Structures are given as C-alpha cells and as structure tokens.
Amino acid sequence: MKTATTTSKHITRSVEDTLALGERLAALLPAGTVVALSGDLGAGKTALTKGVARGLGVSDTITSPTFALVNEHDARDGRRLYHVDLYRLDRPQQAVDIGIEEELTPDGWTIIEWAEKLGDVLPANAVRIDIEIVGENERRITVRGVRNLES
C-alpha cells in the first residue's frame, strides 16, 4: 500500500462527528491495513476506533483494551479487526515480547492506540492518525496515508 504521503486534516465537534469520520475512513482501508493512533488521554482514539469498527461491520461493543492489550472482533467477510492499546507499555521491546507482530497480519485490520510506543516496530506503511484536543468536544484529526478522505 503506497499511500504514506497523503495527508488530510479534519475538525470534529462531537463524539458523533469522530465516529462518522472513523466510519468514512473504514471504507478506504483495505484488509491488511495497520492504523497507528496517537493523541493525549481522552483525545478520542477509542471513539475513532468505534467508528472504523462500525464501518467494517463489527457488531461487538468496542472498548479500549487497556488491560487486555488486544481485543479481536469479527468484521465483514469473516476478517478480523485487531484493536490494540499500548498505554501501559514503556518501551517497544515489551510489545515485541507480547507478540504484537502477530497482530500486524494481512488478514484483517489492526488499529493501535498509543502507537508511538512501538517506535521502529510500527510498519512503515501504517496509516498514521494524530488526534489533538482543541476544545471540550472539538478535535483536530490529521490522517496520513489515506487517499480521498473528505469531511
């Protein structure tokens, strides 16, 4: 997938806006995509993941896997969505030690919260999304690596 040079910026003004952006994003993610989410605590990483999951046809309730580290969900066509949360990790080697590379498989989609903690372990072609808190409900979301994502 050669989309790493494309960047789009979006402002969401509610959780519903963030969910809708995630749903639109899902339509542009081929199986095998790794999505790297970064942003402060409470920025909306899990909300965006819920939107992507909805767009991929996941019917499970999406919660952040902070203690489990990885939650797996059935998506469309029998593929899987791997939802990873690295909040509790201190260094990239910890992710390798728990087998994170197995979650970066091409049979489905992988969304990683706190992806910056992976360092060089993160695939170079990952879609990178930065979420910034602008106001109480307003977020600035920068998406790198997806073409034609419009607000």
DOVOBA-705554 format. One record per atom (N, C-alpha, C): atom name; y, x, z. Coordinates in Angstrom, 1 decimal. Layout:
# residues N
{CA, {Y, X, Z}}
...
END
This chain:
# residues 151
{N, {-1.2, 0.8, 0.0}}
{CA, {0.0, 0.0, 0.0}}
{C, {1.2, 0.9, 0.0}}
{N, {2.0, 0.8, -1.0}}
{CA, {3.2, 1.7, -1.1}}
{C, {4.5, 0.8, -1.0}}
{N, {4.8, 0.5, 0.2}}
{CA, {6.0, -0.4, 0.5}}
{C, {6.9, 0.2, 1.5}}
{N, {6.6, 1.4, 2.0}}
{CA, {7.3, 2.0, 3.1}}
{C, {8.8, 2.2, 2.9}}
{N, {9.3, 2.2, 1.7}}
{CA, {10.7, 2.5, 1.5}}
{C, {11.6, 1.2, 1.6}}
{N, {11.0, 0.0, 1.6}}
{CA, {11.7, -1.2, 1.6}}
{C, {12.2, -1.6, 3.0}}
{N, {13.4, -2.0, 3.1}}
{CA, {14.0, -2.4, 4.5}}
{C, {14.7, -3.7, 4.3}}
{N, {14.5, -4.6, 5.3}}
{CA, {15.3, -5.8, 5.3}}
{C, {15.7, -6.0, 6.8}}
{N, {16.8, -6.6, 7.0}}
{CA, {17.4, -6.9, 8.3}}
{C, {17.6, -8.4, 8.5}}
{N, {17.2, -8.9, 9.6}}
{CA, {17.3, -10.3, 9.9}}
{C, {17.8, -10.6, 11.3}}
{N, {18.5, -11.7, 11.4}}
{CA, {19.0, -12.1, 12.8}}
{C, {18.3, -13.4, 13.1}}
{N, {17.7, -13.5, 14.2}}
{CA, {17.1, -14.7, 14.7}}
{C, {17.9, -15.2, 15.9}}
{N, {18.1, -16.5, 16.1}}
{CA, {18.9, -17.0, 17.2}}
{C, {18.1, -17.8, 18.2}}
{N, {16.8, -17.8, 18.0}}
{CA, {15.9, -18.6, 18.9}}
{C, {14.5, -18.1, 18.7}}
{N, {13.6, -18.5, 19.7}}
{CA, {12.2, -18.1, 19.6}}
{C, {11.7, -18.8, 18.3}}
{N, {12.1, -20.0, 18.0}}
{CA, {11.6, -20.7, 16.8}}
{C, {11.9, -19.9, 15.6}}
{N, {13.1, -19.3, 15.5}}
{CA, {13.5, -18.5, 14.3}}
{C, {12.6, -17.3, 14.2}}
{N, {12.3, -16.7, 15.3}}
{CA, {11.5, -15.5, 15.3}}
{C, {10.1, -15.9, 14.9}}
{N, {9.5, -17.0, 15.4}}
{CA, {8.2, -17.5, 14.9}}
{C, {8.2, -17.7, 13.4}}
{N, {9.3, -18.3, 12.9}}
{CA, {9.3, -18.6, 11.5}}
{C, {9.4, -17.4, 10.6}}
{N, {10.1, -16.4, 11.1}}
{CA, {10.2, -15.1, 10.4}}
{C, {8.8, -14.4, 10.4}}
{N, {8.1, -14.5, 11.5}}
{CA, {6.7, -14.0, 11.5}}
{C, {5.8, -14.7, 10.6}}
{N, {6.0, -16.0, 10.5}}
{CA, {5.1, -16.8, 9.6}}
{C, {5.4, -16.4, 8.1}}
{N, {6.7, -16.2, 7.8}}
{CA, {7.0, -15.8, 6.4}}
{C, {6.5, -14.4, 6.1}}
{N, {6.6, -13.5, 7.1}}
{CA, {6.1, -12.2, 7.0}}
{C, {4.5, -12.2, 6.7}}
{N, {3.8, -13.0, 7.4}}
{CA, {2.4, -13.1, 7.2}}
{C, {2.0, -13.3, 5.7}}
{N, {2.7, -14.1, 5.0}}
{CA, {2.4, -14.4, 3.6}}
{C, {2.5, -13.1, 2.7}}
{N, {3.2, -12.1, 3.2}}
{CA, {3.4, -10.9, 2.5}}
{C, {2.5, -9.7, 2.9}}
{N, {1.6, -9.9, 3.8}}
{CA, {0.8, -8.9, 4.4}}
{C, {-0.6, -9.0, 3.8}}
{N, {-1.0, -8.0, 3.0}}
{CA, {-2.4, -8.0, 2.5}}
{C, {-3.3, -7.6, 3.6}}
{N, {-4.6, -8.0, 3.6}}
{CA, {-5.6, -7.6, 4.6}}
{C, {-5.6, -6.1, 4.6}}
{N, {-5.7, -5.5, 5.7}}
{CA, {-5.7, -4.0, 5.9}}
{C, {-4.4, -3.5, 6.4}}
{N, {-3.4, -4.4, 6.5}}
{CA, {-2.0, -4.0, 6.9}}
{C, {-2.0, -3.8, 8.4}}
{N, {-1.3, -2.7, 8.8}}
{CA, {-1.0, -2.4, 10.2}}
{C, {0.5, -2.6, 10.4}}
{N, {0.8, -3.5, 11.4}}
{CA, {2.2, -3.8, 11.7}}
{C, {2.5, -3.1, 13.0}}
{N, {3.6, -2.2, 13.0}}
{CA, {4.0, -1.5, 14.2}}
{C, {5.3, -2.1, 14.7}}
{N, {5.2, -2.7, 15.9}}
{CA, {6.3, -3.4, 16.5}}
{C, {6.9, -2.5, 17.6}}
{N, {8.2, -2.4, 17.6}}
{CA, {8.9, -1.7, 18.7}}
{C, {10.1, -2.5, 19.1}}
{N, {10.4, -2.4, 20.4}}
{CA, {11.5, -3.2, 21.0}}
{C, {11.4, -3.2, 22.5}}
{N, {12.5, -3.4, 23.1}}
{CA, {12.5, -3.5, 24.6}}
{C, {11.7, -4.6, 25.1}}
{N, {11.4, -4.5, 26.4}}
{CA, {10.6, -5.6, 27.1}}
{C, {11.4, -6.9, 26.9}}
{N, {10.7, -7.9, 26.5}}
{CA, {11.4, -9.2, 26.3}}
{C, {12.1, -9.4, 25.0}}
{N, {12.0, -8.4, 24.1}}
{CA, {12.7, -8.5, 22.8}}
{C, {12.2, -9.5, 21.9}}
{N, {10.9, -9.8, 21.9}}
{CA, {10.3, -10.8, 21.1}}
{C, {9.1, -10.3, 20.2}}
{N, {8.5, -9.3, 20.7}}
{CA, {7.4, -8.7, 19.9}}
{C, {6.2, -9.7, 19.9}}
{N, {5.9, -10.3, 21.0}}
{CA, {4.8, -11.3, 21.1}}
{C, {5.2, -12.5, 20.3}}
{N, {6.4, -13.0, 20.3}}
{CA, {6.9, -14.2, 19.6}}
{C, {6.7, -13.9, 18.1}}
{N, {7.1, -12.7, 17.6}}
{CA, {6.9, -12.4, 16.2}}
{C, {5.4, -12.4, 15.8}}
{N, {4.6, -11.8, 16.7}}
{CA, {3.2, -11.8, 16.5}}
{C, {2.6, -13.2, 16.4}}
{N, {3.1, -14.1, 17.3}}
{CA, {2.6, -15.5, 17.2}}
{C, {2.9, -16.1, 15.9}}
{N, {4.1, -15.8, 15.3}}
{CA, {4.5, -16.4, 14.0}}
{C, {3.6, -15.8, 12.9}}
{N, {3.3, -14.5, 13.0}}
{CA, {2.4, -13.9, 12.0}}
{C, {1.0, -14.5, 12.1}}
{N, {0.5, -14.7, 13.3}}
{CA, {-0.8, -15.3, 13.5}}
{C, {-0.8, -16.7, 13.0}}
{N, {0.2, -17.5, 13.2}}
{CA, {0.3, -18.8, 12.6}}
{C, {0.2, -18.8, 11.1}}
{N, {0.9, -17.8, 10.5}}
{CA, {0.9, -17.7, 9.1}}
{C, {-0.4, -17.2, 8.5}}
{N, {-1.2, -16.5, 9.3}}
{CA, {-2.5, -16.1, 8.9}}
{C, {-3.6, -17.1, 9.2}}
{N, {-3.2, -18.3, 9.7}}
{CA, {-4.2, -19.3, 10.0}}
{C, {-4.9, -19.1, 11.3}}
{N, {-4.4, -18.4, 12.2}}
{CA, {-5.1, -18.2, 13.6}}
{C, {-4.8, -19.5, 14.4}}
{N, {-5.8, -20.0, 14.9}}
{CA, {-5.6, -21.2, 15.8}}
{C, {-5.7, -20.9, 17.3}}
{N, {-6.0, -19.7, 17.6}}
{CA, {-6.1, -19.4, 19.1}}
{C, {-4.6, -19.3, 19.6}}
{N, {-4.6, -19.4, 20.9}}
{CA, {-3.3, -19.2, 21.6}}
{C, {-3.1, -17.6, 21.7}}
{N, {-1.9, -17.2, 21.3}}
{CA, {-1.6, -15.8, 21.2}}
{C, {-0.9, -15.4, 22.5}}
{N, {-1.5, -14.5, 23.2}}
{CA, {-0.8, -13.9, 24.4}}
{C, {-0.8, -12.4, 24.3}}
{N, {0.1, -11.7, 25.0}}
{CA, {0.1, -10.3, 24.9}}
{C, {-1.0, -9.7, 25.6}}
{N, {-1.8, -8.8, 25.0}}
{CA, {-3.0, -8.2, 25.6}}
{C, {-2.6, -7.0, 26.5}}
{N, {-1.6, -7.1, 27.3}}
{CA, {-1.2, -6.0, 28.1}}
{C, {-2.3, -5.4, 28.9}}
{N, {-3.1, -6.1, 29.5}}
{CA, {-4.2, -5.6, 30.4}}
{C, {-5.5, -5.3, 29.6}}
{N, {-5.8, -6.2, 28.6}}
{CA, {-7.0, -6.0, 27.8}}
{C, {-6.7, -4.9, 26.7}}
{N, {-5.5, -4.7, 26.4}}
{CA, {-5.1, -3.8, 25.3}}
{C, {-5.3, -4.3, 23.9}}
{N, {-6.4, -5.0, 23.6}}
{CA, {-6.6, -5.5, 22.3}}
{C, {-7.2, -7.0, 22.4}}
{N, {-6.6, -7.9, 21.7}}
{CA, {-7.2, -9.2, 21.6}}
{C, {-7.5, -9.4, 20.1}}
{N, {-8.7, -10.0, 19.8}}
{CA, {-9.1, -10.3, 18.5}}
{C, {-9.1, -11.8, 18.2}}
{N, {-8.6, -12.2, 17.0}}
{CA, {-8.5, -13.6, 16.7}}
{C, {-9.1, -13.8, 15.3}}
{N, {-9.7, -14.9, 15.1}}
{CA, {-10.2, -15.3, 13.7}}
{C, {-9.0, -15.8, 12.9}}
{N, {-8.8, -15.2, 11.7}}
{CA, {-7.8, -15.6, 10.8}}
{C, {-8.4, -16.3, 9.6}}
{N, {-7.6, -16.5, 8.6}}
{CA, {-8.1, -17.1, 7.4}}
{C, {-9.2, -16.3, 6.7}}
{N, {-10.0, -16.9, 5.9}}
{CA, {-11.1, -16.3, 5.1}}
{C, {-12.0, -15.5, 6.0}}
{N, {-12.2, -15.8, 7.3}}
{CA, {-13.1, -15.1, 8.1}}
{C, {-12.7, -13.7, 8.5}}
{N, {-11.5, -13.3, 8.2}}
{CA, {-11.0, -12.0, 8.6}}
{C, {-10.4, -12.1, 10.0}}
{N, {-10.1, -10.9, 10.6}}
{CA, {-9.6, -10.9, 12.0}}
{C, {-8.2, -10.4, 12.1}}
{N, {-7.5, -10.9, 13.1}}
{CA, {-6.2, -10.3, 13.5}}
{C, {-6.5, -9.6, 14.8}}
{N, {-6.1, -8.3, 14.8}}
{CA, {-6.2, -7.5, 16.0}}
{C, {-4.8, -7.3, 16.6}}
{N, {-4.6, -7.8, 17.8}}
{CA, {-3.3, -7.8, 18.5}}
{C, {-3.4, -6.8, 19.6}}
{N, {-2.7, -5.7, 19.4}}
{CA, {-2.8, -4.5, 20.3}}
{C, {-1.5, -4.4, 21.1}}
{N, {-1.6, -4.1, 22.4}}
{CA, {-0.4, -3.9, 23.3}}
{C, {-0.6, -2.6, 24.0}}
{N, {0.3, -1.6, 23.7}}
{CA, {0.1, -0.3, 24.3}}
{C, {1.1, 0.0, 25.4}}
{N, {1.7, -1.1, 26.0}}
{CA, {2.7, -1.0, 27.0}}
{C, {2.3, -0.1, 28.2}}
{N, {1.0, -0.2, 28.6}}
{CA, {0.5, 0.6, 29.7}}
{C, {0.1, 2.0, 29.4}}
{N, {0.2, 2.4, 28.2}}
{CA, {-0.3, 3.8, 27.8}}
{C, {0.9, 4.8, 27.9}}
{N, {0.6, 6.0, 28.3}}
{CA, {1.6, 7.0, 28.5}}
{C, {1.7, 8.0, 27.3}}
{N, {0.6, 8.2, 26.6}}
{CA, {0.6, 9.2, 25.5}}
{C, {-0.4, 8.8, 24.4}}
{N, {-0.2, 9.2, 23.2}}
{CA, {-1.1, 8.9, 22.1}}
{C, {-2.6, 9.1, 22.3}}
{N, {-2.9, 10.2, 23.0}}
{CA, {-4.3, 10.5, 23.2}}
{C, {-5.1, 9.4, 23.9}}
{N, {-4.4, 8.7, 24.8}}
{CA, {-5.0, 7.6, 25.5}}
{C, {-5.5, 6.5, 24.6}}
{N, {-4.6, 6.2, 23.5}}
{CA, {-5.0, 5.3, 22.5}}
{C, {-6.2, 5.7, 21.8}}
{N, {-6.3, 7.0, 21.4}}
{CA, {-7.4, 7.5, 20.7}}
{C, {-8.7, 7.4, 21.6}}
{N, {-8.5, 7.7, 22.9}}
{CA, {-9.6, 7.7, 23.8}}
{C, {-10.3, 6.3, 23.9}}
{N, {-9.4, 5.3, 23.8}}
{CA, {-10.0, 3.9, 23.9}}
{C, {-10.4, 3.4, 22.5}}
{N, {-10.3, 4.2, 21.5}}
{CA, {-10.9, 3.8, 20.2}}
{C, {-9.9, 3.0, 19.3}}
{N, {-8.6, 3.3, 19.5}}
{CA, {-7.6, 2.5, 18.7}}
{C, {-7.8, 2.6, 17.2}}
{N, {-8.4, 3.7, 16.8}}
{CA, {-8.6, 3.9, 15.3}}
{C, {-9.5, 2.8, 14.7}}
{N, {-10.4, 2.3, 15.6}}
{CA, {-11.3, 1.3, 15.1}}
{C, {-10.6, 0.0, 14.8}}
{N, {-9.5, -0.3, 15.5}}
{CA, {-8.7, -1.5, 15.3}}
{C, {-7.8, -1.4, 14.0}}
{N, {-7.8, -0.2, 13.4}}
{CA, {-6.9, 0.0, 12.2}}
{C, {-7.8, -0.1, 11.0}}
{N, {-8.7, -1.0, 10.9}}
{CA, {-9.6, -1.2, 9.9}}
{C, {-9.1, -2.1, 8.8}}
{N, {-9.5, -1.9, 7.5}}
{CA, {-9.0, -2.7, 6.4}}
{C, {-9.6, -4.2, 6.3}}
{N, {-10.4, -4.6, 7.2}}
{CA, {-11.0, -5.9, 7.1}}
{C, {-10.1, -7.1, 7.6}}
{N, {-9.0, -6.7, 8.2}}
{CA, {-8.1, -7.8, 8.7}}
{C, {-6.7, -7.2, 8.8}}
{N, {-6.0, -7.7, 9.8}}
{CA, {-4.6, -7.3, 10.1}}
{C, {-4.6, -6.8, 11.5}}
{N, {-3.7, -5.7, 11.7}}
{CA, {-3.5, -5.2, 13.1}}
{C, {-2.0, -5.2, 13.4}}
{N, {-1.7, -5.8, 14.5}}
{CA, {-0.3, -5.8, 15.0}}
{C, {-0.3, -5.1, 16.3}}
{N, {0.6, -4.1, 16.4}}
{CA, {0.6, -3.2, 17.6}}
{C, {2.0, -3.3, 18.2}}
{N, {2.0, -3.8, 19.5}}
{CA, {3.2, -3.8, 20.3}}
{C, {3.3, -2.5, 21.0}}
{N, {4.6, -2.0, 21.1}}
{CA, {4.8, -0.7, 21.6}}
{C, {4.2, 0.4, 20.8}}
{N, {4.3, 0.2, 19.5}}
{CA, {3.6, 1.1, 18.5}}
{C, {4.1, 2.6, 18.6}}
{N, {5.4, 2.7, 19.1}}
{CA, {5.9, 4.1, 19.1}}
{C, {5.1, 5.0, 20.1}}
{N, {4.3, 4.4, 21.0}}
{CA, {3.5, 5.2, 21.9}}
{C, {2.3, 5.8, 21.1}}
{N, {2.0, 5.4, 19.9}}
{CA, {1.0, 6.0, 19.1}}
{C, {1.3, 7.4, 18.5}}
{N, {2.6, 7.6, 18.4}}
{CA, {3.0, 8.9, 17.8}}
{C, {2.4, 9.1, 16.4}}
{N, {1.8, 10.2, 16.1}}
{CA, {1.2, 10.5, 14.8}}
{C, {-0.1, 9.8, 14.5}}
{N, {-0.6, 9.1, 15.5}}
{CA, {-1.9, 8.3, 15.3}}
{C, {-1.6, 7.1, 14.4}}
{N, {-0.3, 6.6, 14.5}}
{CA, {0.1, 5.4, 13.7}}
{C, {0.0, 5.8, 12.2}}
{N, {-0.7, 4.9, 11.4}}
{CA, {-0.8, 5.2, 10.0}}
{C, {0.6, 5.3, 9.3}}
{N, {0.7, 6.2, 8.4}}
{CA, {2.0, 6.5, 7.7}}
{C, {2.4, 5.2, 6.9}}
{N, {1.5, 4.4, 6.5}}
{CA, {1.9, 3.3, 5.6}}
{C, {2.0, 2.0, 6.5}}
{N, {2.1, 2.1, 7.8}}
{CA, {2.3, 0.9, 8.6}}
{C, {3.6, 0.2, 8.3}}
{N, {3.6, -1.1, 8.4}}
{CA, {4.9, -1.9, 8.3}}
{C, {5.5, -1.7, 9.7}}
{N, {6.7, -1.2, 9.7}}
{CA, {7.4, -1.0, 10.9}}
{C, {8.5, -2.0, 11.2}}
{N, {8.5, -2.6, 12.4}}
{CA, {9.4, -3.6, 12.7}}
{C, {10.1, -3.3, 14.1}}
{N, {11.4, -3.2, 14.0}}
{CA, {12.2, -2.9, 15.3}}
{C, {12.9, -4.2, 15.6}}
{N, {12.8, -4.6, 16.9}}
{CA, {13.4, -5.8, 17.4}}
{C, {14.5, -5.4, 18.4}}
{N, {15.7, -5.7, 18.2}}
{CA, {16.8, -5.4, 19.2}}
{C, {17.3, -6.7, 19.8}}
{N, {17.5, -6.7, 21.1}}
{CA, {18.2, -7.8, 21.8}}
{C, {19.7, -7.7, 21.5}}
{N, {20.2, -8.8, 20.9}}
{CA, {21.7, -8.8, 20.6}}
{C, {22.4, -9.7, 21.6}}
{N, {21.7, -10.8, 22.0}}
{CA, {22.2, -11.7, 23.0}}
{C, {21.1, -12.4, 23.7}}
{N, {21.4, -13.4, 24.5}}
{CA, {20.3, -14.1, 25.3}}
{C, {19.2, -14.5, 24.4}}
{N, {19.5, -15.2, 23.3}}
{CA, {18.5, -15.7, 22.4}}
{C, {18.5, -15.0, 21.0}}
{N, {19.5, -14.1, 20.8}}
{CA, {19.7, -13.6, 19.4}}
{C, {19.0, -12.2, 19.3}}
{N, {18.3, -12.0, 18.2}}
{CA, {17.6, -10.7, 18.0}}
{C, {18.0, -10.2, 16.6}}
{N, {18.1, -8.9, 16.5}}
{CA, {18.2, -8.2, 15.2}}
{C, {16.9, -7.6, 14.9}}
{N, {16.3, -8.0, 13.8}}
{CA, {14.9, -7.6, 13.4}}
{C, {15.0, -6.8, 12.1}}
{N, {14.6, -5.5, 12.2}}
{CA, {14.6, -4.7, 11.0}}
{C, {13.1, -4.5, 10.6}}
{N, {12.8, -4.8, 9.3}}
{CA, {11.5, -4.7, 8.8}}
{C, {11.5, -3.6, 7.7}}
{N, {10.6, -2.7, 7.9}}
{CA, {10.4, -1.6, 6.9}}
{C, {9.0, -1.6, 6.3}}
{N, {8.9, -1.7, 5.0}}
{CA, {7.6, -1.6, 4.4}}
{C, {7.1, -2.9, 3.8}}
{N, {7.9, -4.0, 3.7}}
{CA, {7.5, -5.3, 3.1}}
{C, {8.5, -5.7, 2.1}}
{N, {8.1, -6.0, 0.9}}
{CA, {9.0, -6.4, -0.1}}
{C, {9.2, -7.9, -0.1}}
{N, {10.4, -8.3, -0.5}}
{CA, {10.8, -9.7, -0.7}}
{C, {10.8, -10.6, 0.6}}
{N, {11.0, -10.0, 1.8}}
{CA, {11.1, -10.8, 3.0}}
{C, {12.5, -11.3, 3.1}}
{N, {12.7, -12.6, 2.9}}
{CA, {14.1, -13.1, 2.9}}
{C, {14.2, -14.0, 4.1}}
{N, {15.4, -14.1, 4.6}}
{CA, {15.7, -15.0, 5.8}}
{C, {15.6, -16.5, 5.4}}
END
